[in-house]
Amino acid sequence: MKALGALSRALKNISRRKVRTFLVVVALGFSIAIMVSIPAGIMANQESMQRITENFANTITTMQKEINKTATLIECSTTPNRGMQTFRPGGFFGGFNQTFVDETIMDEIRSIEGVKDVIPFLEKSSSENISETINTPWGSRTVYRPAYTIMGVCLNATIIASYPILPTNITTGENLSEGDSGYILISSNLTSYFGVDVGDTVEIEGEPFIVKGVFESSSQPRTVYMNISDAQRVTGLTGKISRLYVYVSDASFATQVADVIKAMYPELYVTSYQDRLENLQRMQEMYTQTLSNAESSIAQAQATATQVIIVAVAAATLIVFFVMLYSVRERTREIGILKAIGFSNWNVMSQFMLEGMLIGLIGGVAGVLIGSIAAPFFSSFLLPQINLFGGAQRMQRPFQTQYPNIIGTQSYSVATLSPQLILAALCAAAVLGALGSLYPAWRASRISPIEALRYE
Amino acid sequence: MSELVLETEKLEKIYKLGSRRIRALSDINLKVKKGDFISIMGPSGSGKTTLLNILGCLDRPTSGKVILDNVDVTALSEKELYKIRRYKVGFVFQTFNLLPYLSALENVELPMEGTGKSKEEMRKRARELLRLVGLTERENHKPFRLSAGEQQRVAIARALANNPSIVLADEPTGNLDAKTKYEIVRLLGRLNTEQGTTIVMVTHDGAIASHACRVLFLSDGKLLAKEKMGLVAKEKLVCPACGREVQADHAFCPHCGKKL
């Protein structure tokens, strides 16, 4: 009963001074919002980190599987090979200086002992460009890059049947087949760029081609497959190639054959199964390092955040402290009345503590409301997040070009308030309300009733 | 004739103002019997309020004893005193001292909090008391919507909430206009005669003081001998105006307010 009366009086007193209560609640609300945003931000960071780590592990596993399938393949390219995808055409950095070699080297390579098949490719960026806006944590910028990549492949029935040189995931139409000339296979995201579908005609570098099929591949966005002879003609690179797939008859020869090719053609980037494994390992090490850097920056963030939380708690407690101290002063006479009619020191003290707690709690509710909207902002503002963000972003880049589906674009968790966090914030708000009003309430309880009644 | 409610023995209060010692009360020997209505008169600064504060356990004497309901309250600690203030004493102040944000009813309920009464009991008792002081219609009004006289009635009802042994009224009519003054003092008189409430009232207004059964004079912190006042008899008379029984020492009829 006592508590009920005290509670209703506390509420009445709080609502009596609406403007003051509002200001206090707003100030408290911001402190508490900051208090909850930081753990929310840390949790979001950890979540992101965990997801990135998982994706990374998956990526490595997938790549490992891919590499294992290619024990007999030696890749020879005029540009750094696919193992390190950083500078691919159509990749993050856009175009680069493309070089080509004469297709006559195929015969020379074919004559090396142990070589089973040599498959030529001509890969060239389109002369058409598109502009693209890239959003980074530091702002957005516009880059120009080739609209698509022309991929000329050798359409020989035996080769198509034996080696995975054409896309496998055909969504509409048909795949290219032996001797197809004047036909192309386009990646699904190019259908809207060209505005065409299967059976339609599209101009590639000034020549008309019929779209035979559409394929879906996240590792090869914006690619046009065609017969290598068509590709050489439209790009004006007759007799030129940009890459060779050299298959050896036995996996155990692969390293030696690769060494021979490397010696014969220093201008080619040659990678054997062994090289790819080593590359993967290097990549794994590099990313593990990046991850651990990111983790240590999270730890650092937590240390800083703890300090900010302490400041926020102190600020909130001080707000309650001063407001309650003022309130006690202002209501000295009321305290005298309460004492004169038989309220004990404890009754008076608990009355003021209850008020402090209520103010804290209302501030807590305001804080949760503010925090639920502003948590991402506060946490990005208060946490030294840039390290993690930048580090992770950098780490993601090479993957994104080749395996965007694995890392994904939505790797970052936004700071949100979990129910547990909200509950904890409300409890903390009430506790710091009580804490802040402890001394003012104690002072109120010590006021002598006759002094208080004389107070005007 | 009846039991003593309040007794003081050689009560003395000395204030220290720097090096000066100011004797506010000296050698106060007062006996209040159950059912008494005593007025203490005296000029400003005579120590009336100091005496009342000591009697009501708001202040402590420098020496001497206050015995309330056979308990020497001067020997009690601060922790025990609040109970005396809550259960044994009811205070009525010159400035009413109601809590401005509580309704009349809630103000009357206030002293009953923590006495173990249920909310319903508190409400019932508060309504009863408001009816007694004639404010049934006003129970939900906040003090600022009540007249001064009405506020003082609420304060009187509040003083009675825990059925105290004694009601101490400090200039209860000091802030009221002439007409309301008599209403309030008549109300106190009626409570005294009808409910048997023991009242000690401090005033500097002779007309108001004369409503009491006994009038004591305080001058420079000393009570003047009551023999000098000659107001000791407690015979019963009939009011010529309303025909109801009044005490012989009343100057005004507590029922109808006519001068006797």
Interface residues (C-beta under 8 A of the other chain):
Chain A: M1 K2 L4 G5 A6 R9 K12 N13 R16 R333 E334 G336 I337 L338 K339 A340 I341 G342 F343 S344 N345 N347 P449 I450 L453
Chain B: N53 G56 L58 D59 E78 K79 Y82 K83 R85 R86 Y87 V89 F91 F93 N97 L98 L99 Y101 L102 E109 L110 P111 E113 G114 G116 K117 S118 K119 M122 R158 A159 N162
